Amino acid sequence: MNKETASLEREIEETRQRLATTIDQLLYRSHPKTIVSREVSSIKAHYVDTDTGRPRTDNILKTVGGVVGVAVLFAVVRKIAR
């Protein structure tokens, strides 16, 4: 009976350690600074090639085109509304 109790106590302690590790990982992942860092890295990867470090001009041009298009649309709508 003593061996079974020791085995059960060891198993409970191992489970407790795994749960503590999981909680620590969840806290780290959900921390605002971690989330911001992850999102900044994602955006950088969209505009800069991670292998060579060179800018991805196709994605940059698409974004600039979208911004210019929206600005022109606002200007036209504003001009018509007057």
C-alpha positions as CSV (number, residue, x, y, z in Angstrom):
1,M,0.0,0.0,0.0
2,N,2.9,2.3,0.7
3,K,4.3,1.9,-2.8
4,E,1.0,2.7,-4.3
5,T,0.6,5.8,-2.2
6,A,4.1,7.0,-3.1
7,S,3.5,6.3,-6.8
8,L,0.2,8.2,-6.6
9,E,1.8,11.2,-4.9
10,R,4.6,11.3,-7.5
11,E,2.0,11.2,-10.3
12,I,0.1,14.1,-8.7
13,E,3.2,16.1,-8.3
14,E,4.2,15.5,-12.0
15,T,0.7,16.6,-13.1
16,R,0.9,19.7,-10.9
17,Q,4.3,20.6,-12.5
18,R,2.9,20.1,-16.1
19,L,-0.1,22.3,-15.3
20,A,2.1,25.0,-13.8
21,T,4.2,24.9,-17.0
22,T,1.1,25.1,-19.2
23,I,-0.2,28.1,-17.2
24,D,3.1,29.9,-17.4
25,Q,3.1,29.4,-21.2
26,L,-0.5,30.6,-21.5
27,L,0.3,33.7,-19.5
28,Y,3.4,34.5,-21.6
29,R,1.4,34.0,-24.9
30,S,-1.4,36.2,-23.7
31,H,0.8,39.1,-22.4
32,P,0.1,42.2,-24.4
33,K,3.8,42.8,-25.1
34,T,4.2,39.3,-26.5
35,I,1.1,39.8,-28.7
36,V,2.4,43.1,-30.0
37,S,5.8,41.7,-30.7
38,R,4.3,38.7,-32.6
39,E,2.1,41.0,-34.7
40,V,5.0,43.4,-35.5
41,S,7.1,40.4,-36.6
42,S,4.2,39.2,-38.8
43,I,3.8,42.6,-40.5
44,K,7.5,43.0,-41.0
45,A,7.6,39.6,-42.6
46,H,5.0,40.7,-45.1
47,Y,7.0,43.7,-46.2
48,V,10.6,42.4,-45.8
49,D,12.0,39.1,-47.0
50,T,13.2,37.3,-43.9
51,D,15.8,35.3,-45.7
52,T,17.6,38.2,-47.6
53,G,16.5,41.2,-45.6
54,R,15.4,42.9,-48.8
55,P,12.1,44.8,-49.1
56,R,9.2,43.1,-50.8
57,T,8.4,45.8,-53.3
58,D,5.3,44.0,-54.7
59,N,3.6,44.1,-51.3
60,I,4.8,47.6,-50.6
61,L,3.4,48.8,-53.9
62,K,0.1,47.1,-53.3
63,T,-0.3,48.9,-50.0
64,V,0.8,52.3,-51.3
65,G,-1.7,51.8,-54.2
66,G,-4.5,51.0,-51.8
67,V,-3.7,54.1,-49.6
68,V,-3.5,56.4,-52.7
69,G,-6.8,54.9,-54.0
70,V,-8.6,55.5,-50.8
71,A,-7.2,59.1,-50.6
72,V,-8.4,59.8,-54.2
73,L,-11.8,58.3,-53.4
74,F,-12.2,60.6,-50.4
75,A,-11.1,63.6,-52.4
76,V,-13.6,62.9,-55.1
77,V,-16.4,62.2,-52.7
78,R,-15.6,65.4,-50.8
79,K,-15.5,67.4,-54.1
80,I,-18.9,66.0,-55.2
81,A,-20.5,66.7,-51.8
82,R,-19.7,70.4,-52.0
